[in-house]
Amino acid sequence: MTRKTVLSRRMVIAAATLAMAMAAVTVMEADPFASFTVRASAVTPADAAKPYGPTVKADRSDLDVRALGSAEAARKDERRGYRHSSLQPAGRFVTAGQKITVTVPAAVTGLKASVGVEGIYQSLNGGKAKTPVTLALQPGANVITAPLDGLVNLVDETPAGSRTTHVTVTGGQAVPTFVHKTTSPAAFDTQVQTSKAPFAVVIGDRFIAELQRPSLAKYLVKGT
């Protein structure tokens, strides 16, 4: 059996496992001293069929940030106990004090960057749970000093479907990112082997999973 076949089967099993986890927790589940976090995405059913996610390179990430509206307003309208996530992964990991630059097109306002992770991770933020910090972005180059250790995400809460904005994020570490319908298992394997980031991200049609390397080795890739 080839490595590619093994990886492909692992990806299918992992996707099923994470989908079941998403159905069970709806929003996210983070184990103390961590394993993985799964969030239900606020992407609409119409958009779910379209591949989305960042293009991640060693020095930068490019992504089309979608307007998803207010996740809290949608929760209330649908009378759900938990809200979906408006976070859109940028494919970058930062440590507190590290600088990143988020470049937003001219005249575009209302975008935000979120830095951090949910839950307790032994090696991050002094082993304490700290709420991710959300920062308003202005048109042009936004130089941000990371307030916490964690992942970089983008947020657009303007009316759902009203726009898509191309954003570039430079700095930090590249995070291995698997995007359903876009990333091949072989390409993801290469990202994992060449990255030193402590996380990887798996983006499905309706969920986002953030995995630490121990979980990555368990569910997706051998040799990590």
Summary of the structure (lengths in Angstrom):
residues: 224
radius of gyration: 16.6
end to end distance: 19.3
largest distance: 53.0
contacts: 715
relative contact order: 0.24
helix: 25%
strand: 33%
